[in-house]
Amino acid sequence: FLAKNGIYTFGPIAQSHGMVQFDAPNTHEFWLPWDAQFIRRSDGIIVCMMQNWEKSFGINWEIEYAKSIGKPVYYMTPGEVPNID
């Protein structure tokens, strides 16, 4: 949806989950350092506010990490283009 609307993203789950099928660990300890690398190199993060998103340890960690290094955090409603100006 975002790519179709000209917003280029990297989604940690969508783009790295396949690695678990090839024996990559499925733990926060393994994946959060990866997330940190992508967040450091990004222009910010977009949080899609899907049902129960606020209960996700990983999403909350990413939000706090992004804020701690001065990256903007944008929130979007599913199906709506976020305002990232």
Secondary structure, DSSP 8 states (H G I E B T S, - for coil): -TGGGT-----HHHHHGGGGGGT---SHHHHHHHHHHHHHTSS-EEEE--TTGGG-HHHHHHHHHHHHTT--EEEE-TTS-----
